[in-house]
């Protein structure tokens, strides 16, 4: 008989040994015959053995096959014809029995749902916490809960549904088999281009956005997303991971009825073999945050992470103006004419759909729990809470910029200022930012292979606003086309006016007229407050001055204009 690694038999082995002692002589003979059948052999020999056993037992070959199958499913208990005196009683510690029953009942109160397998996982976690090596096994947990489950099903008038979706194994390219055990155990990630045309804040047609999703394999919950126009890359994956890891809070403008309660970090990150997933950047993130990156063995194993894309297209995108369909050749003629949603508006609709519908729906493959209930019930410990500062490695990294006197920086035609940055005037620094809002950027100084955090820098005049990277580029392009200088004040005017098209649905001529008013306002000179004037005595000849007129040749080189 096999023993555990600590040479102590577990409760199943103890039970099996007790059953053997209680078997009758006839049952023991049957046991020996079945064990002989299970010995390795070729197909012809196995058929001969079946006929021999059938002749000795005086039964048909078909009956022998049924006995073998019952043995494989139930073990020694399948052969026992004599009744045990303690039948119906569980030979485990009463405290463990109480813990199993209470965990199951508490996990199924109200709208909560927990399965016997999830109870077994919590038993394992509790045993690790107590240092108990002889904790109840999966089979024992099932036996303890079986009477309760049968009673519930009799009251509900339904038959036993069995344990659906309790086990899943993923094959990695390195030949590993990852068995999915609990929530936040294995996350998967993939990209798709949404079948929806978007416009900028002025109604000008842009393109179809890219959607990156992170899925919890155990619960099928969407854990995090990234929506934008940037093509798939390690930076896009990192942003989606960052969103998945952090607790998510949304304002009243999203109109949410539920909360996006998922957060934490995975133990394994399972993806396809694309270049964006094979990058050193992603490996560095895994090492720093404490999870392992794996590549899929075959493309066909990506169904779990790819399936939500089809659901989103069918349930959400197809009902929105600007829907293109999945076939470019059969694109509806009205798609470009009807397109009127901005990236910001689509993001709000997408978040609401995921939080209020997708994660709150039942996945037919996983029983009667919603995806979020299964994620919540499948946690063996409280999710790890990681701070935004620790996740700075996930933010996008921009090329170097120089600090001007007074602690100013220039990025995407915007002027930033950060506390204490004046002391680093003339130095070249690294910027990190969230493309969803670039009104705040993080400034780092490269020291060898490490990045030293210096300060947060804020876009002047835009401290109370929110501006994405895509919006900033679009606004700069429009102001430049009008032949005017791009500055923070002109960008601010565009930001304040960006909801006009969507909310009021004005004609193109009316929008053009209002656009001219915005441009005229931008002509007014910026008034510099006295406290913003630098004292001449602290100026250094080696420090670059803040340019009054932007170097468009340099911008063309930096941004590809």
N, C-alpha and C positions, 0 to 999 in steps of 0.2 A: 504494500500500500504506500502511496506517495505521502511524503511529509512536507510540511512547510519549511521555509528556510531556517526558522529558529528551532527545527526538530520537534515542534509541539503540534500534535494533530489538531486541526480545526474542528468546529462543531459538526460539520458534515461528515468528516472522517470518523469521528466518534460514533455518530449515528449509524453509519454504514457498518462499523465493526459490531455494534450491538444487534443490528438486523441479522448479520451473518450467524451470530450465536443463537438466534431465535428461529432460523430456517429449519424446516423439517428435512428429513433424509431425502425425500423426493425433490424438494425445492433445491437442496444442495446439488443433487445430481443434475437437475436442469441448469443450474448455474454453471457447472463444469462443462456441460455440452455447449452452452451459449458462448462461454469464454473460448472454447475450442474453435467455434465458428468465426470468432473475431480475430483469430490469428492470421497474419499475412499469408496470402496464397494467390494463385492465379484464378481466373474465372471458372475454368473447368473443375479444378479441385474444390472450389467453394460450392459448386453445384452438387458434387458428389457428397461433400460433408453435410449439406442440407438434407439430402435424401437419407443419409445414415441416421441423423438425429431424428428425423421424422419417423423412421422405422422403429427406433428405440423407444420413442415416446408414444407410438401408436397414433400419431397425428399426421395431418397432411403437410406438405411442404409449405403451402400458403399460411397455415397456422404457425409454423416455425418462423416464417418471415415476420409475422405480426408480433411474436414473442420477442424477437431480436429488436424490432423497432421500439417496442414498449420498454425494453431494457435500456436502449440508447436514450430514451426520453426521460425515464423515471429512475433509472438505476436499480439498486437492489430491492427497493420498495415494490417494484413491478413484479418480483418473483415470490414475494412473501404471501403465503396462503394462510398462515396462522396469525391470529390477531394479537397485537401487543396489549398488555394490561394498561399501558399509559397512552393508548391511542387518543389523539385529539389534544394532547398536552404538549407544550413546547419546552424542550429541555435546554433553555437558555436562562441567563440571569434575569430575574424579574425586573431589574432596573433597565436593562436593554429592551425588554419586551414593552415596558411602559414608554420608553423613549421612542420606539418604533411607532407604536399606536398613536401617541400624542403628536408626533411629527406629522403623521399622515392626516390626522383629523384637523390639526391647526392649518396645515397646508391646503385643505379643501374647504375652508370656511368662506362663506360669501362668494365672491367672484374668483377667489384664488383656486388654483388647480395644481396638484402635485401627484406624481405617479409613484408606484412602488420602487421603480428603479431610482428615482430622485431621492426617495427616503433612504435607500441603500447607500447612495453616495454620501448622504449626510451622516449616516451611521459610521461610514469609513472615516469621514472628516472628524467626527466626534471622538472616535477611537484614537486617531492620531493626536488629537489634543490631550486626551487622558493618558496616552502611552499604553493603551490596552491592546495587546497583540492577539487576543482571543475574542475579537468582536464577531457578531453575527454576519454570516455571508449573505450574498444576494438571495440564494435559495431559501435561507431561513427567514429573511425579511418577507419574501413573497408568501411563505407558509403562514407567518404570523398575521399578515394582512388579508389573506384569502377569505376568511369568514366575514370580515367587515365589508370587503368588496362585493361578495356574493349577496350579502344582506342589502347593500345599497342598490344592487342591480335588480333584486327581486322587488324592491319598493318602486324602482323606476320602470319595472316591467320590460327590461331589456336583457338580452343574452350577454354572456361574457365576451368582451371585444378583444381580449388578449392584449399583449404588449407590443404595440405597433411603434416602429421607429425607435426602439430602445437601444439599438446598436448600429453604429456606422463606422466603417474603416476607410481611411483615405490613404492612397498609395502615393508616396513621394518619388521624385526622380532619382533620389539616392537609394531607393529600394526599401525605405522605411514604411511600416504600416502604422498610421496614426489612428488610434481608436478614440472616437469622440465620446467623452465621458460626462461633461457638464458644461454649463454656460461659461463663456469667456475662456474656454479651453482652446478652441481653434477658430480663428477668424479667417474669412476669405475676402478677397478684393478683386474687382474687375471694373472695366470702363465700358461705356457705350455712348454713342452720339444720339442725343434725343431727336426724335422725328418731329421737331417743332422749330419754326423760324422765329427769331426774336428781333426786336428793334431797340434802338437806343432811346434815351429819354425824350428825344425830339421826333420820334417816329420813323427815323431812317433805318432801313432794313440792315441787319447785321449778319447773322449766320445761325446755324444750329449749335447749341451748346453741348459740351461734353459733361456726362454725369459719371462720377465715380462712387461706387457704393462699397461699404464694408459690412459683411454679413456674419452673424454669429452662427456657426454651423450647427450647434446643438439645438437652438431654438428657432432658427431661420429668421430671427429679428434683424432688421436693418439697424446697425449699430451707429453708423456715421456715413456722411456723404461729402462730396465736393462738387459744386456746380460752377462751371465757368467756360470760357472760350479757349483756354489753354489745352493743347493736345496732351494726351497721356504722357506722363514723365514721372520720374521718381519724386519730384517736388509736388506734383499733383497727388500722388499716392500718400506722401507724407502729410499733406493737408487733410486728406480724408481720414487718415489714422488719427491725427490730432483731434479732429472733430469727434471721432468715435471714442477716444480715450477720456475726453473731458466731460464733466456733467453739462447738460445742455439746458439753457434758460432762454426763453423767448418771450417777447413783449406782447401786449394786448393786440397789436396790429396783426399778429399771426392768427388770431381767433381760435386758439387751440382749446379743445374740451378735455384732452388728456395731457399727460406729461411725457416727454421723451426721457424716460427714466434710466436708460441704459448708459453705462460708463465703465471705466476700469481699463484693464489691458489684457491681451491674450497671452497664452503660454506659447502658442504656435500661430504663425501667419502663413497661410496657404494660398498660393497664387499660381497663375500660369507662367510660362517661361519667357514672357515679353521682356524687352530690354529695360523697360522702366522698373520691372520687379527684380532684375538681376543686378541692379546698380549697387555700388559701394555705399552710396548715401543711405539706402534702405537697410543694408547690413549694419551700418553704424548706428542707425536708430534702434535696431533690434538689440544690439549689444548694450547700448546705453540704457534702454528702458527695460531690458530683461525678457525678451521673447526671441524665439527662433524662427527664422524665415525658411520656408520650404517651397519648392516648385512642384507643380502637378506632374505626375508620371505621364498622363495622357490628356489631350484636350477635352475628351468626352467626360472627364471627371469634374467639369466646371458647372454642372447643372444647377447646383444649389445657389451659386452666386449669380448665374446668368438668368435664372427663371424670373426674378423680380423685374428685370428689364421689360420682359414681355407683358407682365401685369401692369406696369406703369404705363406702357404705350397704350394698352387696351382700355384701362380704367381712367387714366388721367389725361395723357397727352392728346389722345384722339378726340377728346371733348373740348379742346382749347382752340382758339383762333390761331391760324398759322400752322396747323398740323399738316405735315408733308406726306405722311404714310411711310412705310418701310421701303417702298420701291421708288427710286428716283425717276425712272422712266414713266411711272404712273402717278407722278405727283399731281395733286389737285390744282387746277388752274387758279383757284381763288386763294391758295395758300399764301402767296406773297402779298396779295391785296388785303387779306384779312389779318395778317400778322400785326399785332399791336401790343404784345406783352414784352416787358423789359426783363432782363435777367433777375433783377431784384424781385419783381412780381412773381415770376415763375418759381423762384426759390421759396417764397412764402407759401404758394400753392402746394409745392412739393413737400415741404415740411409738414404742412397740415395733413396732407394725404397719408404720409408715412406714420405720423404720430396718432392721428385719430382713426385711421382705417386699416392700413396695412399691418402695423404691429399689433393692432387690436383684433385682427381677424384670426380665425382658426386655420391652421395648415392641416389638410385632411390626412396627411401622412404621419402626423404626430399625435393623434388622439383628439380629445375635446378641450385642450387648453388653447388659449390664444397664444400667438407668438410671444407677446410680452409676458404673459403669465408663465409660459414655459421657461423664458429667460430668467424670470424672478425666482421661480421654484428650483431651477437647475443650478443656482449658485451654491457652492459648498462653503464659501467664506465671503465676507463683505468685499466688494470690488476695491481694488487699489486706487486710491485717490492721488493723482499726480498733478502737480501745480503747473500753471502756464509757463512759469520760468523754466521748469525742468523740460518742458516740451518745445523750447525755443529752437531745438535742432530740426523740428518739423516745419518751421516757417520757411518761406521762400528766401533764397539768398540772392542778393543783387550784386552787380559788379561794384568795385570800390568807388568811393566818392571822397572828395577832399572837404575838410572842415574850413570854412571861411572865418574871418575874424568876427568876434562876437558870438561864436558858437553856432553859426548858421550852416545849413546843408541845403543842397539842391537835388531834388529827385522828382522825375516825371513832371518837370516844369513847375514844381511847387517848391516853396521855400520853407524849410523846417528850422526850428530852433530847439535845442535841448539844454537842460540845466548842467552846468559845469563843463560843457563842451568847448567853451572859449579857451580853456587851458590846453586844448589839443589842436588849436588852430594851425593849419598847414599840414596836418597829418592825414594820411589816407586811411579810411576806415571801411568796414564791411557793414552793409545794411541788411536787416531781416525784417520781413513784413508779412501781414496777412492780406492777400489780394482782395479780400472782401471789403477791407477798410484800410486805406493807406494814409488816413489822417494822422496815424501814430506809427512810427517805425522804431525799431530797436537798433542801436548803434554799437558795434563791436570793434575792438582793435585786435588785429591778428598778431599773436605772439607765438612764433614758431608754428606748431601744428594746432595750437589752441586759440580759441576766441575769448577775449576778455570783454565782458559787458561793461559799457561806459555809461549809457544813459538812454532814456526814451526821448525821442524828438517829435515835436508836434507841428503840424502844418499851420502856419500863421493864418489867422482869420477863419480857420476851419475847425477849430477845437471842438465846437459843439455840433459839427456836421458829421455825416458819414459818406465816404466816397470810395468806391471800388477802383481797382487799377484799370479795369476796362472803361469805366465811366471817365476817369481822368484822361485817358488817351483820346476818347471820343470828344470830350470837351476841348482839349487842346487842339485837336484837328479842326474843329468848327471855328474856334477863335482865330487860328492861323489863317484859315480860308477867308476870314473877314478882313485880313490884313492888319490885325491889331496885335499888340504885344501880349504875350501870355504871362499872367501873374496870378497871385493868390486871390486878389480882389475880383478879377475877371472870372476865375474859376468859381469863386463863391457865388457870383451872380448867376452862373449857370446852374450851380447846385440848388439854389433857392427856387429856380424856375423849372427844374427837371420833371416835376409831376404834371406840368400843364397839359401836355398832349394826352396822357392817359386819362386824366380825370375829366377834362372838358371836351375831349374828342373834337378839337377845332380843325378847321380846314388847313390845308398846306399853306395857302396864302396868308391866313391869319397867323399861323405859326411863324412864317417868314417875317411878317410885320413885327411880331413880338420879339423875334430874334434880333431885329435891327435895333429895337429899343435897348435890349441887353447889351449889344455891342456899343451903343452910344454911351451907356453908363460906364462901360469899361474904359472909355477914352479919358474919363476924369482922372487927374493925377492922384497918386496915393499920398495921403498926408502922413508924414512921419512924426510920431510923437517925440517930444524932447528927450524922454528917458530912453528912447531907442537909439539915440545918437551916441556913437562910441567916443570915448575920451581919447584924444590924439596921443596922450602920453603912453598908453598901453599898446599902441600899434607897433607891429614889428615888420621890418622890411621883408622878412622871409615868409610872412603870412599872406596868402592870396586874398585879395579884396573880393567882396561880394559883388558880382557883376551887375551893372545896371541894365545891360542888354544881353540877352542870352546868346551863346555861341551856337548858332544853328548848324554849323558844320560838325561841331562836336556832338550835338544831339542826333544828327543824321547817322553818325558813326555808332552812337550808343544804342539808339532805338530803331535803326534801320529805316529812317524816313527817306 
